[in-house]
Amino acid sequence: MSVWDKIKDALTTDDAEAAAEAQKEAEEAQAEADKAKVEAQARADEARRKADEAANKAGLPTATDEEKAQADQARQDAEAEAQKAQEEAAAADRKADERAQRALEKANARKEKRQEARQEAREERQEERQEARQEARQDAREAAREEVYTVKSGDTLSEIGARHGVDYHVLARVNNIDNPDLIFPGQKIRIPK
């Protein structure tokens, strides 16, 4: 992945996006927990209603022992259903909290990954700048070692090379001259040392 791709990737997805995603995940988990609580509460309420009906029936002077036993059983069932509903609601809350925590951890991991990518991109840019500076220094040192000759009318590359002790092929290569027989008065020729 190139430096620019890393920078683009780091800047494309920002922290607000990750936070929004984590918030959405937490809200969905809470909605599921709330739904489970409502359903459990409805079951508990229905069980209590049945228990109350059975108790009312058992409280009548004409109630039989069997009806009284059914009322007691209905009360016990209602209490068990209410307890179960409370446990389900607590489990739903735990599940929602866990899901929200995972979403938060995921968002934090994405944030950390982006920060690492930004840091890598900064380091790579810094390395590239340092390499460019070193190349520029090297070019400057080489240029300082070179002499520059201005071509005069009648000069040839081979004569210039002979005067300075450099082969004319080297002069042509160093100065990017395609045709060594074609130089012009006023042209600057670098002569390496």
N, C-alpha and C positions, 0 to 999 in steps of 0.2 A: 504494500500500500504506500503510495507516495505521500510526501509531506502534505501536499494540498488536499489529497483525499482525506487524510487524517483530520486536518483542520476543518474541512467541510463536514465530516462525520461528527466531529466534536461540537460544531456550531449548529448543525441541523436539528438535533434533539436537545432542547434546553431543559433546565431544572423545573420550570413551570409545567412543562408537558409531563414530566415524570411524576410530579406532585399531583397533577390532575388525574393521572392514571391511577395512582395509589388511592386517591380520594374516592374515585369511582368504584374501585374494588372494595374499599371499606364500606361504602354506602350500600352496595349490592349485598355484602355479607350481613350488614345490619338489617336490611329489608328481609332477608331470608330468616334471620333470627326473630324478628318481630312477627313474621307470618307464623313461624313455629310456635311462638308464645301464644298467639291468638287462638290457634287451633287447639293447643293443649288446654288453654283456659276454657274454651267452648266445651271440650269433652268433660272437664272437671265440673263445669256448671250444670251440664246435662245430668251427670251422675248425681250431683247434689239434689237436683230437682226431683229425680226419681226417688232418691232416698227420702226427701221431704214428703212426697206423695205416699210412699210406703209408711212413713212414720205417722202421717195424718190418719191413714187408714187403720194403722195399728192402735192409734189412740182412741178410736171409737169404742164405746162400751160393748159393742157386738163383735169386736175383732177377735179372731181366733188366735191360738198360740202360734199356729203356722204363719199367719199374717204378721204377727209381732216378730217372729223369727226372720221372716222375709224383710221386714223393715230394718231390723238390726243388720242383716246381711247387706241391704242396700246402703245403709250408713257406712258400713265398713268398705264396701266397694267404692262409694263416693270418696271417702278419705284416701283410699289407695289410688284412685284415679287423680285426685287433686295432688297427691304426693308425686305421682308419675308426671303430671303436667308441670309441676315445679322443677323436677329433675330435667325434663326435656327442655324447658325454658332456659335453665342454667347451662345445659349442654349447647343449646343454640347460641347463647351469649358467648360461651367459650370458643365455639367454632367461628363466630363472627370476629371475635378478638384475634384469634389465630390467623384468620384470613387477612384481616387488616394489617396485622404485624408482618405477614409474608409480603403483602403489597408494599408496605413501607420499606422492608429490607430490599425488595427488588428495585424500588425507586432509588434507594441509597446506593445500591450496587451499580446501577446505571450511571448515577451521578459520579461515583468514584471512577468508573471506567472512562467517562468523558473527561474527567479531570486528568487522568493518566494519559489519555490521548492528547490532550492539550499540552501537557508537560512534555511528552515525547516530541510533538510537533515543534514546540519552542526549542528543545534541545537540538533537534535536527536542523532547524533554521540557524541556530547559533553555530553549529558545526559547519554548515554550508557557508555562512559568512566568514568564519575563521579560515576555511579552506580558500575562499575567494581572496581574502586578505593576504594569505600566504602566497597564493599564485601571483597576486599583484606585486607583492614585495620581490618575489623571484623575478618577475618580468622587469621590475625596476632595476634590480641588481644586474640583470643581463643587459638592459639598456644602458646602464652606467658603464658597463664593460665594453660596450660597442661604440665605435666611432661612426659619425654620420658624414658622408661625403656627398657634395652636391655636384651632379654631372655637369660637365662643361661641354661645349660644342667640340666634336671630334673625339670625345672619350669613348672607349669601348669597355665592356665589363671585364674582359680579360686583362686589359691594361690597368684598370683600377685594382683588380685583384692582385696583379703582379706588384704594383706599387706598395700594396699593404700586406703582402705576403699571405694572401688568401686565394684559394682556388676559385675561379669564376663560377663553377657549378655550385659551390657553397653560397656565394653571393646571390646567385639566382634563386636558390631555395630559400634562404633567409629572408629575401625581399619579395618573395612570391612573384618572381618574374618568369613568365611562361616561355618567352623567347629571349634567350641571352643576347641575341644579336640586335635586339630592339630596345634601346634606352634613349631617353630624351634629355636635352639640356634643362637644368633646373630640377631634375628628378633627384630625390634624396635616396641614397643608398646606405643602408646600415652595414657596417663592416665589423663582424665579430672579432673579438681578440682571441 
